[in-house]
Amino acid sequence: MTKTETAKILSILSLAYQKFEVDRKGVKLNFWYQMLKDFDYQEVQVAVQKLVAEQPFIPTIADIRKAVLEVTTEDRLTPAGAWGEVIKAIEHYGYWNKKEALKSLDPLVAKTVDYMGWREICTETNTGVIRGQFIKMYKQLKKREKKDNIIPDRLQGEIDSIASSQLLLD
């Protein structure tokens, strides 16, 4: 999204919410641009319109980022559907073909399986227990993925850099 497009978004917000002020010095514009520039203008515009239609209070940058992600990403799989993928992979690839099985899965499902252990999932005789553990972990990873997607990539890189430099100091 360009700075001009960001200004259009701020104008939409000022029209929809009387208390939303657009500053004349451009400080707000620059900040909002930095926080939203990784998104497509059309996606932000639709998300803002959705927020204006749904909520009576002024949306924050975080509200807009969440709304853009809701508009642009669908929940690929329910936790039960993810478990169904695992069962199909076990039936098709078996215990010995872990590498191919993981390739066949949705990336988040594969990550969950990898954390839990392919062998453990395949050999567990109490499928109800392993299914419950898988679903719980899948939900946690999905929640984390959504949270990570809200933060702009540039900002996440800076956070990671600070965190890794702190680890070196410890």
Helices and strands as residue ranges (DSSP letters): H 3-16, H 27-36, H 41-54, H 61-72, H 79-93, H 98-104, H 107-116, H 118-123, H 127-150, H 153-169
